[in-house]
Amino acid sequence: MGFFKLSEIKENYVFDSDRSFKVIISPDIIDESPLGLAAFKYKPGQTGPAHTHDTEVEVYYVLKGSGKVRIEDQVFPLEPGNVVYISPQKEHQTKSCADDSLEFLAFFVPSIKF
């Protein structure tokens, strides 16, 4: 079991960018956890890398802001309350709007290595 306050979780930065994330749940935090959960934050106009996950399903739940995610050749809007399901091995890329930041939760099953 675990209880977490997002405001108290350490913020990490993605590689050399200003994009940040907070790992909330992972097997490193809860041994028996079959999933990973992280909160991502993009500044206005930021774009993440196009990438895939070999075996993991990824689900976004948008908290704040706006943007879009491209999954293969389809583009979906990201707005508060939107949920996006990304199957394993599907290339995807996330971008915040030029004039708005973007915050979302990303669930991974099974968990990725953060």
N, C-alpha and C positions, 0 to 999 in steps of 0.2 A: 504494500500500500504506500501511497505517497500523497502529500499535499504540497502544492507549489504556488508561490506568488510570483507572477511574471515580473513584477517590478524588482524583485530581489534576485533574479537569475542573471548571471554574468553574461554580458553582451560580447559576442565574438564577431570578428570582421572576416569577410570572405576574401581570401587571398590578398590581392593588392587593391581592393576596391573599398568604397564606403558602404557597400551593402552589408548589413549586419544580420545576425541570427542569434537566437537564444535556444539552446538545447533544453527542452523541458523534460522529456522522457526518452530514455534509451536503455539498452541493456547495461551500459556503464553506470547508470543511475539506479535502476531497478533491475536486479539480476534476471528475474523471470519475465521481464517485459517482452512480448512478441512484436511490439511496435516502437517506432520512434516518433517523436513529436518535437517540432521546432517552430519558433515564431520568427518570421523573416520580415525585414524592413528594407525597403528600397526608397532612396531619395528621388525627387522628381527627375524624370527622364532616364533613369538607370535601366540597363538591360543586363540580364543574367546570361550566362553562356548557354548555347544550345547543347543539350546533353540527353542521355538516356540512363535508365537504371535497368540492369540485367534481369533482376528477379523481383524487385520491389514495386508494389503499387504505391503511387503517391496521390494524396488527396489534399487539395487546398480548401481552406475556409477563409474567405476574405473578411478582415476585421475593419479596415479603414482604407480610404483613398480609392484610387482607380488605376487601372492598367489593362493589360491583356496578356494572355498566354497563347502561344502557338503550339499546337500538338499536331505533329506531322504537317499536313497541309491545311488544317483548320485553325481559325483564330477565335478565341472566346473572350468576352469581356470579363474583367475582374472588378467587382464593385461589392461593397459591404453586403454580406449575406449570401453571396454566390459561392457555390461549391463546385469544384472541378475534380474529376476522377481521371487519373493518368495511368494507363496500363503499363506493365513492364515492357521495355524495349521500344517504347514510343518516344521519338525525339520530341523534346519540348523546350521552349524558351519563354521566359517571363520578362515583362517590361512594365515599368510604371509610366503613367502619362507624363508628358513634358511639364505640366503645371501642377502635378499632384504627386504626393508620396504614396506608397502602397505598403500595407501591413497585412500579413496573412499567416495563418497556421498551416503547416505542412505535416501531414501524417504519413508515415512510411510503414508498410507491412510487407515483409519483415523489416525490421529497422535497418537503416543504412549505418555505416560507420561515420560518425560526426567528427 
